[in-house]
Amino acid sequence: MATKRFFDDFVDPDSNRPNYKRLRKTPSFASVIKEVVKVNFLDNFCSALEPMLRKVVHEEVESGLRRYSRSIGRSPSLRIKALEPSNLRLIFNKKLSLPIFTNSKIMDSNGQYPLQLLLVDATGDCLVPTTLGTPIKIEIVVLDGDFPCGENWTHEDFNKNIVKERAGKRPLVTGELNITMRDGVASLGDLEFTDNSSWIRSRRFRIGAKVVHIGNGQNSIRIMEAMTDSFMVKDHRGELYKKHYPPALGDDVWRLEKIGKDGTFHKKLISHGIETVQDFLKLANIDPHKIRRILGNGMSEKMWEVTYRHAKTCEMGTKSYIARGPNYILILNPICQVIRAIINGQICHTRELRGIQRSYIENLVRNAFTNWSSLEEVDGGLQVNEPAALLTQGERGVHHQNGYPRCALLTATDGSIECSDWIVNQADISLPIQNGVCYISESSSKEELNYL
């Protein structure tokens, strides 16, 4: 209305005549100043009034909340009960498979998923699986890797250390985050991290599980939350360079610990034709000094130990390799260890071998290693009950079994070997001896294994 009056003051009275052309007169400088002052006054007034209104509203809200809380405290029916102490707790049944990468399924240490949660009673020294006989609603969360500081924590401490996604990012973990436990067991669905852990101070996460509801009115029971060990989450692109646990025989050699892809050790090995874990183990068994020379002084004794121990955890499979000669047959495993030796139609037992015989077989094994590509490959562990069956070079069928017979392995650093049979254990890979190829014993313990 003020604007309308402002312009009406400058309209000529004759403008009501029908043929009069309406024209607006230019307002005076004083009128403009007057209007500007009015606008500034309103702005200043509102700016001064806003804090006062906020303060009044805040005080009234606080007063109302205090009155409401007092009314709840006076009403026994509305009073919140404290959680009853108990020895019940949730636990994960297995550790996680590491490392963990973004957008990759979270698995247990055996490479299986889903993970499982158990309800246990921790009254004594042992954790005893138990059940409440009613469904339990559980929420899966992500925790800061630095939590907890001790063995025990409160429900409030647990909630304070829950990690949420970064601003503008997707939920930190996706999948089935709300599950139901029945009969003391709950299986987690597919879980995947969408972000790495480098942005929090500890640079590590934990996966936690907390109870959100217990059926049959048992919500007053305190059930301790579960959490995994702390771990790092790496970006998915790093998965292309991750090590394998255990490695496969056909894996690139850089999948072994202490050997980086396109690094110095990798390039040295590649230049000598050692491209896979199988190549690495074959040469390590036949000529350990050579592979150490190839790697050079840059690989310390401790680094070598780590690399070799990682390599020998590889899965051997069931393939066998047969080297034939005019009067002998050698049956080797995939890493050039002797499973059986048949000389002149007789199976040779290592306890019966003397120095010359042992040297003779060692030379045969080295020759087989040199001509590895020409060996006969058999898929399945060989059961050699009749030596003549092999000496006929295929005229009779070869018997197979599902794997190598299990036994312990022996290596000796002084060249002396005492063992009962030439049998390879597919689970344990013997380390190389200094002066010859590997020999195998059923009676040797793991403590007797020696490495370079």
C-alpha positions as a LaTeX table, in Angstrom:
\begin{tabular}{lrrr}
\hline
Residue & $x$ (\AA) & $y$ (\AA) & $z$ (\AA) \\
\hline
Met1 & 0.00 & 0.00 & 0.00 \\
Ala2 & 2.87 & 2.38 & 0.75 \\
Thr3 & 4.23 & 1.80 & $-2.72$ \\
Lys4 & 0.82 & 2.49 & $-4.25$ \\
Arg5 & 0.49 & 5.77 & $-2.33$ \\
Phe6 & 4.00 & 6.75 & $-3.32$ \\
Phe7 & 3.16 & 6.56 & $-7.01$ \\
Asp8 & $-0.33$ & 8.04 & $-6.63$ \\
Asp9 & 1.17 & 11.29 & $-5.29$ \\
Phe10 & 2.80 & 11.87 & $-8.66$ \\
Val11 & $-0.24$ & 11.18 & $-10.85$ \\
Asp12 & $-1.74$ & 14.28 & $-12.49$ \\
Pro13 & $-5.41$ & 14.96 & $-11.46$ \\
Asp14 & $-6.32$ & 15.31 & $-15.14$ \\
Ser15 & $-5.44$ & 11.69 & $-15.72$ \\
Asn16 & $-9.09$ & 10.73 & $-15.10$ \\
Arg17 & $-10.06$ & 12.30 & $-18.35$ \\
Pro18 & $-10.75$ & 9.70 & $-21.08$ \\
Asn19 & $-8.31$ & 11.05 & $-23.67$ \\
Tyr20 & $-5.54$ & 11.79 & $-21.23$ \\
Lys21 & $-2.32$ & 9.82 & $-21.73$ \\
Arg22 & $-1.04$ & 8.69 & $-18.35$ \\
Leu23 & 2.52 & 9.65 & $-17.61$ \\
Arg24 & 4.58 & 8.92 & $-14.48$ \\
Lys25 & 6.58 & 11.75 & $-13.03$ \\
Thr26 & 10.09 & 11.15 & $-11.77$ \\
Pro27 & 10.06 & 10.93 & $-7.92$ \\
Ser28 & 12.05 & 13.47 & $-6.01$ \\
Phe29 & 15.37 & 12.65 & $-4.34$ \\
Ala30 & 13.86 & 13.17 & $-0.88$ \\
Ser31 & 11.13 & 10.60 & $-1.54$ \\
Val32 & 13.67 & 7.99 & $-2.59$ \\
Ile33 & 15.74 & 8.58 & 0.55 \\
Lys34 & 12.63 & 8.25 & 2.67 \\
Glu35 & 11.77 & 4.85 & 1.22 \\
Val36 & 15.35 & 3.58 & 1.63 \\
Val37 & 15.32 & 4.55 & 5.29 \\
Lys38 & 12.05 & 2.66 & 5.78 \\
Val39 & 13.49 & $-0.53$ & 4.22 \\
Asn40 & 16.68 & $-0.36$ & 6.29 \\
Phe41 & 14.66 & 0.13 & 9.44 \\
Leu42 & 12.63 & $-3.02$ & 8.79 \\
Asp43 & 15.79 & $-5.05$ & 8.09 \\
Asn44 & 17.48 & $-3.87$ & 11.27 \\
Phe45 & 14.36 & $-4.50$ & 13.30 \\
Cys46 & 14.02 & $-8.07$ & 12.07 \\
Ser47 & 17.72 & $-8.77$ & 12.67 \\
Ala48 & 17.41 & $-7.58$ & 16.25 \\
Leu49 & 14.17 & $-9.44$ & 16.86 \\
Glu50 & 15.32 & $-12.86$ & 15.58 \\
Pro51 & 17.80 & $-13.68$ & 18.42 \\
Met52 & 15.24 & $-12.63$ & 20.99 \\
Leu53 & 12.62 & $-14.94$ & 19.51 \\
Arg54 & 15.12 & $-17.83$ & 19.32 \\
Lys55 & 16.03 & $-17.38$ & 22.97 \\
Val56 & 12.42 & $-17.29$ & 24.09 \\
Val57 & 11.53 & $-20.40$ & 22.08 \\
His58 & 14.61 & $-22.28$ & 23.38 \\
Glu59 & 13.76 & $-21.45$ & 26.99 \\
Glu60 & 10.16 & $-22.51$ & 26.57 \\
Val61 & 11.13 & $-25.81$ & 24.95 \\
Glu62 & 13.62 & $-26.60$ & 27.72 \\
Ser63 & 11.04 & $-25.77$ & 30.35 \\
Gly64 & 8.51 & $-28.06$ & 28.69 \\
Leu65 & 11.01 & $-30.92$ & 28.46 \\
Arg66 & 11.88 & $-30.59$ & 32.15 \\
Arg67 & 8.23 & $-30.73$ & 33.13 \\
Tyr68 & 7.70 & $-33.77$ & 30.88 \\
Ser69 & 10.72 & $-35.64$ & 32.26 \\
Arg70 & 9.59 & $-35.00$ & 35.84 \\
Ser71 & 6.17 & $-36.41$ & 35.03 \\
Ile72 & 7.77 & $-39.57$ & 33.62 \\
Gly73 & 9.95 & $-39.93$ & 36.71 \\
Arg74 & 6.90 & $-39.71$ & 38.97 \\
Ser75 & 5.06 & $-42.37$ & 36.94 \\
Pro76 & 6.33 & $-45.90$ & 37.72 \\
Ser77 & 4.54 & $-47.28$ & 34.69 \\
Leu78 & 6.59 & $-45.08$ & 32.34 \\
Arg79 & 9.96 & $-45.35$ & 34.08 \\
Ile80 & 12.63 & $-46.95$ & 31.84 \\
Lys81 & 14.17 & $-50.03$ & 33.39 \\
Ala82 & 17.94 & $-50.47$ & 33.37 \\
Leu83 & 19.27 & $-53.47$ & 31.49 \\
Glu84 & 19.77 & $-56.46$ & 33.74 \\
Pro85 & 23.38 & $-57.66$ & 33.87 \\
Ser86 & 24.05 & $-61.06$ & 32.28 \\
Asn87 & 26.84 & $-63.22$ & 30.93 \\
Leu88 & 25.31 & $-63.56$ & 27.49 \\
Arg89 & 27.17 & $-62.24$ & 24.50 \\
Leu90 & 27.26 & $-62.41$ & 20.73 \\
Ile91 & 30.36 & $-63.68$ & 18.95 \\
Phe92 & 31.42 & $-64.22$ & 15.34 \\
Asn93 & 32.20 & $-67.90$ & 14.84 \\
Lys94 & 35.27 & $-67.26$ & 12.65 \\
Lys95 & 37.75 & $-64.55$ & 11.80 \\
Leu96 & 37.48 & $-62.54$ & 8.60 \\
Ser97 & 39.32 & $-63.33$ & 5.40 \\
Leu98 & 41.91 & $-60.60$ & 4.83 \\
Pro99 & 42.63 & $-58.34$ & 3.09 \\
Ile100 & 39.24 & $-56.72$ & 2.52 \\
Phe101 & 38.55 & $-54.57$ & $-0.52$ \\
Thr102 & 35.69 & $-52.25$ & $-1.37$ \\
Asn103 & 32.83 & $-53.76$ & $-3.39$ \\
Ser104 & 33.98 & $-57.30$ & $-2.53$ \\
Lys105 & 32.00 & $-59.76$ & $-0.44$ \\
Ile106 & 33.15 & $-60.16$ & 3.15 \\
Met107 & 34.04 & $-63.79$ & 3.87 \\
Asp108 & 35.36 & $-65.80$ & 6.79 \\
Ser109 & 38.91 & $-67.07$ & 7.13 \\
Asn110 & 38.06 & $-70.20$ & 5.15 \\
Gly111 & 36.91 & $-68.13$ & 2.20 \\
Gln112 & 33.28 & $-68.98$ & 2.86 \\
Tyr113 & 30.30 & $-66.73$ & 3.38 \\
Pro114 & 27.99 & $-65.80$ & 4.90 \\
Leu115 & 29.52 & $-65.15$ & 8.30 \\
Gln116 & 27.74 & $-66.54$ & 11.34 \\
Leu117 & 26.88 & $-65.09$ & 14.74 \\
Leu118 & 26.49 & $-67.23$ & 17.84 \\
Leu119 & 24.89 & $-66.53$ & 21.21 \\
Val120 & 27.11 & $-67.83$ & 24.02 \\
Asp121 & 27.18 & $-67.89$ & 27.79 \\
Ala122 & 30.46 & $-66.54$ & 29.17 \\
Thr123 & 29.84 & $-67.49$ & 32.79 \\
Gly124 & 32.91 & $-69.69$ & 33.13 \\
Asp125 & 36.24 & $-69.87$ & 31.38 \\
Cys126 & 34.63 & $-71.35$ & 28.28 \\
Leu127 & 32.09 & $-69.85$ & 25.91 \\
Val128 & 29.09 & $-72.17$ & 25.87 \\
Pro129 & 26.57 & $-71.87$ & 23.00 \\
Thr130 & 23.10 & $-71.12$ & 24.33 \\
Thr131 & 19.69 & $-69.85$ & 23.27 \\
Leu132 & 16.90 & $-67.75$ & 24.74 \\
Gly133 & 14.18 & $-69.71$ & 23.00 \\
Thr134 & 12.91 & $-66.58$ & 21.29 \\
Pro135 & 13.91 & $-64.66$ & 18.14 \\
Ile136 & 16.51 & $-61.91$ & 18.58 \\
Lys137 & 16.69 & $-58.96$ & 16.19 \\
Ile138 & 20.29 & $-57.97$ & 15.45 \\
Glu139 & 21.77 & $-54.99$ & 13.62 \\
Ile140 & 25.13 & $-55.10$ & 11.82 \\
Val141 & 27.22 & $-51.92$ & 12.14 \\
Val142 & 30.72 & $-50.62$ & 11.40 \\
Leu143 & 32.92 & $-49.62$ & 14.35 \\
Asp144 & 36.07 & $-47.57$ & 14.74 \\
Gly145 & 39.11 & $-49.84$ & 14.73 \\
Asp146 & 40.42 & $-48.30$ & 17.98 \\
Phe147 & 37.35 & $-49.44$ & 19.94 \\
Pro148 & 37.27 & $-50.88$ & 22.56 \\
Cys149 & 40.02 & $-49.86$ & 24.97 \\
Gly150 & 39.40 & $-52.88$ & 27.23 \\
Glu151 & 37.63 & $-56.21$ & 27.42 \\
Asn152 & 34.33 & $-54.74$ & 28.57 \\
Trp153 & 32.26 & $-51.84$ & 27.33 \\
Thr154 & 28.82 & $-50.37$ & 27.81 \\
His155 & 26.00 & $-50.25$ & 25.32 \\
Glu156 & 26.45 & $-46.47$ & 25.15 \\
Asp157 & 30.19 & $-46.77$ & 24.43 \\
Phe158 & 29.43 & $-49.21$ & 21.63 \\
Asn159 & 26.93 & $-46.85$ & 20.00 \\
Lys160 & 29.30 & $-43.87$ & 20.28 \\
Asn161 & 31.92 & $-45.69$ & 18.23 \\
Ile162 & 29.67 & $-46.63$ & 15.32 \\
Val163 & 31.11 & $-45.19$ & 12.11 \\
Lys164 & 28.79 & $-43.71$ & 9.51 \\
Glu165 & 29.51 & $-42.95$ & 5.88 \\
Arg166 & 31.29 & $-39.77$ & 4.81 \\
Ala167 & 29.19 & $-36.81$ & 3.73 \\
Gly168 & 27.99 & $-37.26$ & 0.18 \\
Lys169 & 28.98 & $-40.95$ & 0.10 \\
Arg170 & 26.92 & $-44.11$ & $-0.14$ \\
Pro171 & 26.19 & $-46.10$ & 3.05 \\
Leu172 & 29.51 & $-47.36$ & 4.39 \\
Val173 & 28.47 & $-51.01$ & 4.24 \\
Thr174 & 25.71 & $-52.51$ & 2.12 \\
Gly175 & 23.83 & $-55.77$ & 2.33 \\
Glu176 & 21.55 & $-57.40$ & 4.86 \\
Leu177 & 22.25 & $-55.31$ & 7.95 \\
Asn178 & 19.22 & $-56.42$ & 10.00 \\
Ile179 & 19.02 & $-60.13$ & 10.73 \\
Thr180 & 17.14 & $-62.45$ & 13.07 \\
Met181 & 18.83 & $-64.95$ & 15.38 \\
Arg182 & 16.98 & $-68.18$ & 16.05 \\
Asp183 & 18.16 & $-71.02$ & 18.28 \\
Gly184 & 21.30 & $-69.07$ & 19.10 \\
Val185 & 22.56 & $-68.88$ & 15.49 \\
Ala186 & 22.28 & $-66.17$ & 12.83 \\
Ser187 & 23.78 & $-66.05$ & 9.34 \\
Leu188 & 24.83 & $-62.73$ & 7.88 \\
Gly189 & 23.91 & $-61.92$ & 4.31 \\
Asp190 & 26.25 & $-60.57$ & 1.66 \\
Leu191 & 28.12 & $-57.58$ & 3.09 \\
Glu192 & 30.27 & $-55.18$ & 1.08 \\
Phe193 & 32.14 & $-52.01$ & 2.02 \\
Thr194 & 31.65 & $-49.07$ & $-0.31$ \\
Asp195 & 34.48 & $-46.92$ & 1.05 \\
Asn196 & 38.01 & $-47.52$ & 2.30 \\
Ser197 & 39.13 & $-46.99$ & 5.88 \\
Ser198 & 41.88 & $-44.45$ & 5.24 \\
Trp199 & 39.75 & $-41.42$ & 6.20 \\
Ile200 & 39.34 & $-42.19$ & 9.91 \\
Arg201 & 42.09 & $-41.63$ & 12.46 \\
Ser202 & 42.73 & $-45.31$ & 13.21 \\
Arg203 & 42.54 & $-46.18$ & 9.49 \\
Arg204 & 40.85 & $-49.41$ & 10.54 \\
Phe205 & 37.31 & $-50.71$ & 10.94 \\
Arg206 & 35.59 & $-53.45$ & 12.88 \\
Ile207 & 32.32 & $-55.16$ & 12.06 \\
Gly208 & 29.97 & $-55.14$ & 15.04 \\
Ala209 & 26.64 & $-56.75$ & 15.86 \\
Lys210 & 24.22 & $-55.46$ & 18.48 \\
Val211 & 20.85 & $-56.63$ & 19.76 \\
Val212 & 17.97 & $-54.28$ & 18.95 \\
His213 & 15.03 & $-56.38$ & 20.12 \\
Ile214 & 14.39 & $-59.61$ & 22.02 \\
Gly215 & 11.04 & $-61.35$ & 21.76 \\
Asn216 & 8.68 & $-62.32$ & 24.58 \\
Gly217 & 9.34 & $-59.15$ & 26.55 \\
Gln218 & 12.97 & $-59.98$ & 27.38 \\
Asn219 & 14.42 & $-56.65$ & 26.25 \\
Ser220 & 15.71 & $-55.97$ & 29.76 \\
Ile221 & 18.39 & $-58.65$ & 29.34 \\
Arg222 & 21.82 & $-57.27$ & 28.46 \\
Ile223 & 23.52 & $-59.17$ & 25.65 \\
Met224 & 27.09 & $-58.09$ & 24.98 \\
Glu225 & 27.74 & $-56.95$ & 21.43 \\
Ala226 & 29.98 & $-58.88$ & 19.03 \\
Met227 & 32.83 & $-57.41$ & 17.04 \\
Thr228 & 35.56 & $-58.66$ & 14.74 \\
Asp229 & 39.26 & $-57.91$ & 14.95 \\
Ser230 & 40.20 & $-54.55$ & 13.44 \\
Phe231 & 41.11 & $-54.50$ & 9.76 \\
Met232 & 41.87 & $-52.15$ & 6.90 \\
Val233 & 39.57 & $-51.75$ & 3.91 \\
Lys234 & 41.43 & $-51.04$ & 0.70 \\
Asp235 & 40.13 & $-49.68$ & $-2.58$ \\
His236 & 38.94 & $-52.28$ & $-5.07$ \\
Arg237 & 41.66 & $-51.40$ & $-7.55$ \\
Gly238 & 44.19 & $-52.75$ & $-5.04$ \\
Glu239 & 42.60 & $-56.19$ & $-5.33$ \\
Leu240 & 44.34 & $-56.63$ & $-8.66$ \\
Tyr241 & 47.67 & $-56.71$ & $-6.79$ \\
Lys242 & 46.69 & $-58.66$ & $-3.68$ \\
Lys243 & 48.48 & $-61.78$ & $-2.51$ \\
His244 & 46.67 & $-65.10$ & $-2.52$ \\
Tyr245 & 46.25 & $-67.21$ & 0.61 \\
Pro246 & 47.00 & $-69.92$ & $-0.21$ \\
Pro247 & 48.60 & $-69.32$ & $-3.59$ \\
Ala248 & 47.84 & $-71.59$ & $-6.52$ \\
Leu249 & 50.55 & $-73.32$ & $-8.49$ \\
Gly250 & 49.53 & $-71.38$ & $-11.59$ \\
Asp251 & 49.54 & $-67.99$ & $-9.85$ \\
Asp252 & 52.00 & $-65.38$ & $-11.03$ \\
Val253 & 55.09 & $-65.46$ & $-8.86$ \\
Trp254 & 54.44 & $-61.88$ & $-7.65$ \\
Arg255 & 51.44 & $-63.24$ & $-5.72$ \\
Leu256 & 53.99 & $-64.45$ & $-3.16$ \\
Glu257 & 54.85 & $-62.27$ & $-0.19$ \\
Lys258 & 57.84 & $-59.94$ & $-0.54$ \\
Ile259 & 57.67 & $-60.13$ & $-4.35$ \\
Gly260 & 55.92 & $-57.07$ & $-5.78$ \\
Lys261 & 54.39 & $-56.95$ & $-9.22$ \\
Asp262 & 56.89 & $-55.46$ & $-11.69$ \\
Gly263 & 59.31 & $-54.99$ & $-8.81$ \\
Thr264 & 63.00 & $-55.84$ & $-8.73$ \\
Phe265 & 62.55 & $-59.44$ & $-7.54$ \\
His266 & 59.74 & $-60.04$ & $-10.01$ \\
Lys267 & 61.81 & $-58.81$ & $-12.95$ \\
Lys268 & 64.80 & $-60.92$ & $-11.92$ \\
Leu269 & 62.69 & $-64.07$ & $-11.69$ \\
Ile270 & 60.93 & $-63.41$ & $-14.99$ \\
Ser271 & 64.27 & $-62.91$ & $-16.74$ \\
His272 & 65.20 & $-66.48$ & $-15.72$ \\
Gly273 & 61.89 & $-68.01$ & $-16.79$ \\
Ile274 & 60.38 & $-68.22$ & $-13.30$ \\
Glu275 & 56.89 & $-66.91$ & $-13.95$ \\
Thr276 & 54.60 & $-68.91$ & $-11.66$ \\
Val277 & 54.55 & $-70.21$ & $-8.10$ \\
Gln278 & 55.11 & $-73.69$ & $-9.52$ \\
Asp279 & 58.25 & $-72.53$ & $-11.35$ \\
Phe280 & 59.47 & $-70.93$ & $-8.12$ \\
Leu281 & 58.98 & $-74.08$ & $-6.04$ \\
Lys282 & 60.49 & $-76.41$ & $-8.64$ \\
Leu283 & 63.72 & $-74.45$ & $-8.80$ \\
Ala284 & 63.76 & $-73.97$ & $-5.01$ \\
Asn285 & 63.62 & $-77.76$ & $-4.60$ \\
Ile286 & 66.15 & $-78.61$ & $-7.31$ \\
Asp287 & 68.69 & $-75.79$ & $-6.95$ \\
Pro288 & 67.99 & $-73.51$ & $-3.98$ \\
His289 & 71.34 & $-71.76$ & $-4.33$ \\
Lys290 & 70.49 & $-70.71$ & $-7.87$ \\
Ile291 & 67.18 & $-69.11$ & $-6.97$ \\
Arg292 & 68.85 & $-67.26$ & $-4.11$ \\
Arg293 & 71.50 & $-65.97$ & $-6.52$ \\
Ile294 & 68.77 & $-64.84$ & $-8.93$ \\
Leu295 & 67.02 & $-62.87$ & $-6.20$ \\
Gly296 & 70.30 & $-61.35$ & $-5.08$ \\
Asn297 & 71.40 & $-59.81$ & $-1.81$ \\
Gly298 & 68.35 & $-57.54$ & $-1.78$ \\
Met299 & 66.30 & $-60.43$ & $-0.44$ \\
Ser300 & 67.44 & $-60.98$ & 3.12 \\
Glu301 & 67.31 & $-64.28$ & 4.98 \\
Lys302 & 64.17 & $-63.18$ & 6.79 \\
Met303 & 62.45 & $-62.09$ & 3.58 \\
Trp304 & 63.34 & $-65.39$ & 1.93 \\
Glu305 & 61.86 & $-67.29$ & 4.85 \\
Val306 & 58.58 & $-65.36$ & 4.55 \\
Thr307 & 58.41 & $-65.85$ & 0.77 \\
Tyr308 & 59.22 & $-69.55$ & 0.87 \\
Arg309 & 56.84 & $-70.33$ & 3.71 \\
His310 & 54.07 & $-68.58$ & 1.79 \\
Ala311 & 54.91 & $-70.50$ & $-1.39$ \\
Lys312 & 54.86 & $-73.90$ & 0.28 \\
Thr313 & 51.28 & $-73.38$ & 1.50 \\
Cys314 & 50.07 & $-73.71$ & $-2.08$ \\
Glu315 & 47.53 & $-76.36$ & $-2.97$ \\
Met316 & 49.32 & $-79.21$ & $-4.72$ \\
Gly317 & 46.38 & $-80.71$ & $-6.54$ \\
Thr318 & 46.48 & $-84.30$ & $-7.78$ \\
Lys319 & 48.60 & $-84.10$ & $-10.91$ \\
Ser320 & 51.67 & $-86.31$ & $-11.23$ \\
Tyr321 & 54.50 & $-86.22$ & $-13.75$ \\
Ile322 & 56.25 & $-89.31$ & $-15.10$ \\
Ala323 & 59.84 & $-89.32$ & $-16.34$ \\
Arg324 & 60.79 & $-92.49$ & $-18.21$ \\
Gly325 & 64.16 & $-93.90$ & $-19.19$ \\
Pro326 & 65.57 & $-97.20$ & $-20.47$ \\
Asn327 & 65.62 & $-98.77$ & $-17.00$ \\
Tyr328 & 63.84 & $-96.31$ & $-14.70$ \\
Ile329 & 60.63 & $-94.45$ & $-14.04$ \\
Leu330 & 60.35 & $-91.43$ & $-11.77$ \\
Ile331 & 56.98 & $-90.24$ & $-10.54$ \\
Leu332 & 57.16 & $-86.60$ & $-9.48$ \\
Asn333 & 54.70 & $-84.20$ & $-7.92$ \\
Pro334 & 54.06 & $-80.75$ & $-9.51$ \\
Ile335 & 57.06 & $-79.16$ & $-7.77$ \\
Cys336 & 59.59 & $-81.80$ & $-8.79$ \\
Gln337 & 59.59 & $-83.86$ & $-5.61$ \\
Val338 & 59.89 & $-87.63$ & $-5.93$ \\
Ile339 & 56.77 & $-89.64$ & $-5.20$ \\
Arg340 & 58.13 & $-93.00$ & $-6.39$ \\
Ala341 & 61.29 & $-94.21$ & $-8.10$ \\
Ile342 & 61.30 & $-97.47$ & $-10.04$ \\
Ile343 & 64.73 & $-98.74$ & $-11.06$ \\
Asn344 & 65.07 & $-101.93$ & $-13.11$ \\
Gly345 & 61.48 & $-102.83$ & $-12.34$ \\
Gln346 & 61.86 & $-102.46$ & $-8.57$ \\
Ile347 & 60.41 & $-99.72$ & $-6.35$ \\
Cys348 & 63.33 & $-98.10$ & $-4.57$ \\
His349 & 63.05 & $-97.26$ & $-0.89$ \\
Thr350 & 65.29 & $-94.45$ & 0.22 \\
Arg351 & 66.52 & $-96.37$ & 3.26 \\
Glu352 & 68.12 & $-98.83$ & 0.87 \\
Leu353 & 69.89 & $-96.21$ & $-1.24$ \\
Arg354 & 73.61 & $-95.76$ & $-0.90$ \\
Gly355 & 75.65 & $-92.76$ & $-1.93$ \\
Ile356 & 76.10 & $-93.73$ & $-5.58$ \\
Gln357 & 72.47 & $-94.77$ & $-5.98$ \\
Arg358 & 71.26 & $-91.58$ & $-4.35$ \\
Ser359 & 73.43 & $-89.46$ & $-6.61$ \\
Tyr360 & 72.15 & $-91.40$ & $-9.61$ \\
Ile361 & 68.50 & $-90.66$ & $-8.73$ \\
Glu362 & 69.30 & $-87.03$ & $-7.98$ \\
Asn363 & 70.74 & $-86.69$ & $-11.46$ \\
Leu364 & 67.61 & $-88.29$ & $-12.91$ \\
Val365 & 65.45 & $-85.75$ & $-11.07$ \\
Arg366 & 67.57 & $-82.84$ & $-12.31$ \\
Asn367 & 67.29 & $-84.18$ & $-15.83$ \\
Ala368 & 63.51 & $-84.44$ & $-15.43$ \\
Phe369 & 63.44 & $-80.84$ & $-14.22$ \\
Thr370 & 65.40 & $-79.70$ & $-17.27$ \\
Asn371 & 63.03 & $-81.55$ & $-19.60$ \\
Trp372 & 59.88 & $-80.82$ & $-17.64$ \\
Ser373 & 57.79 & $-79.97$ & $-20.70$ \\
Ser374 & 58.39 & $-83.44$ & $-22.14$ \\
Leu375 & 57.23 & $-85.34$ & $-19.04$ \\
Glu376 & 54.01 & $-87.31$ & $-19.11$ \\
Glu377 & 51.32 & $-85.55$ & $-17.08$ \\
Val378 & 48.76 & $-87.68$ & $-15.23$ \\
Asp379 & 45.75 & $-86.10$ & $-13.54$ \\
Gly380 & 45.40 & $-88.01$ & $-10.27$ \\
Gly381 & 47.75 & $-89.47$ & $-7.68$ \\
Leu382 & 49.39 & $-92.66$ & $-8.90$ \\
Gln383 & 49.06 & $-95.90$ & $-7.01$ \\
Val384 & 51.94 & $-98.03$ & $-8.14$ \\
Asn385 & 51.18 & $-101.55$ & $-7.00$ \\
Glu386 & 52.81 & $-103.21$ & $-9.99$ \\
Pro387 & 56.05 & $-101.62$ & $-11.22$ \\
Ala388 & 55.81 & $-103.49$ & $-14.50$ \\
Ala389 & 52.60 & $-101.63$ & $-15.26$ \\
Leu390 & 54.59 & $-98.42$ & $-15.62$ \\
Leu391 & 57.61 & $-99.95$ & $-17.26$ \\
Thr392 & 55.44 & $-101.12$ & $-20.15$ \\
Gln393 & 54.92 & $-97.40$ & $-20.96$ \\
Gly394 & 51.16 & $-97.45$ & $-21.24$ \\
Glu395 & 50.54 & $-101.02$ & $-22.38$ \\
Arg396 & 48.63 & $-101.53$ & $-19.15$ \\
Gly397 & 46.38 & $-98.99$ & $-17.44$ \\
Val398 & 47.67 & $-96.81$ & $-14.65$ \\
His399 & 45.71 & $-96.88$ & $-11.40$ \\
His400 & 44.67 & $-93.56$ & $-9.89$ \\
Gln401 & 43.62 & $-92.31$ & $-6.53$ \\
Asn402 & 42.22 & $-88.99$ & $-5.36$ \\
Gly403 & 45.45 & $-87.54$ & $-4.02$ \\
Tyr404 & 48.93 & $-88.19$ & $-2.79$ \\
Pro405 & 49.20 & $-90.42$ & 0.29 \\
Arg406 & 49.60 & $-88.34$ & 3.41 \\
Cys407 & 52.87 & $-88.42$ & 5.34 \\
Ala408 & 55.46 & $-86.11$ & 6.80 \\
Leu409 & 58.41 & $-84.88$ & 4.77 \\
Leu410 & 62.12 & $-84.85$ & 5.56 \\
Thr411 & 64.94 & $-82.63$ & 4.40 \\
Ala412 & 68.48 & $-82.82$ & 5.63 \\
Thr413 & 71.21 & $-80.22$ & 5.36 \\
Asp414 & 74.10 & $-82.66$ & 5.59 \\
Gly415 & 73.05 & $-84.81$ & 2.67 \\
Ser416 & 72.30 & $-87.83$ & 4.90 \\
Ile417 & 68.78 & $-89.12$ & 4.42 \\
Glu418 & 66.92 & $-91.80$ & 6.32 \\
Cys419 & 63.34 & $-92.41$ & 5.37 \\
Ser420 & 60.96 & $-95.27$ & 4.77 \\
Asp421 & 59.31 & $-94.53$ & 1.44 \\
Trp422 & 59.16 & $-92.07$ & $-1.42$ \\
Ile423 & 55.73 & $-90.61$ & $-0.76$ \\
Val424 & 54.67 & $-87.00$ & $-1.00$ \\
Asn425 & 52.22 & $-85.31$ & 1.32 \\
Gln426 & 50.05 & $-82.96$ & $-0.71$ \\
Ala427 & 49.45 & $-80.76$ & 2.31 \\
Asp428 & 53.09 & $-80.22$ & 3.33 \\
Ile429 & 55.82 & $-79.26$ & 0.92 \\
Ser430 & 59.34 & $-80.07$ & 2.05 \\
Leu431 & 62.04 & $-77.47$ & 1.89 \\
Pro432 & 65.11 & $-78.02$ & $-0.30$ \\
Ile433 & 68.29 & $-79.59$ & 1.00 \\
Gln434 & 71.68 & $-78.09$ & 0.30 \\
Asn435 & 73.25 & $-80.92$ & $-1.64$ \\
Gly436 & 70.51 & $-82.62$ & $-3.59$ \\
Val437 & 66.87 & $-83.06$ & $-4.39$ \\
Cys438 & 64.16 & $-83.60$ & $-1.81$ \\
Tyr439 & 63.64 & $-86.99$ & $-0.22$ \\
Ile440 & 60.50 & $-87.88$ & 1.64 \\
Ser441 & 59.91 & $-89.67$ & 4.92 \\
Glu442 & 56.79 & $-90.89$ & 6.67 \\
Ser443 & 58.35 & $-90.69$ & 10.11 \\
Ser444 & 59.74 & $-87.18$ & 10.07 \\
Ser445 & 58.02 & $-84.48$ & 12.08 \\
Lys446 & 57.44 & $-80.89$ & 11.05 \\
Glu447 & 60.02 & $-79.80$ & 13.62 \\
Glu448 & 62.65 & $-81.61$ & 11.56 \\
Leu449 & 62.02 & $-79.48$ & 8.49 \\
Asn450 & 64.95 & $-77.26$ & 7.65 \\
Tyr451 & 65.13 & $-74.39$ & 5.24 \\
Leu452 & 67.93 & $-72.31$ & 3.80 \\
\hline
\end{tabular}
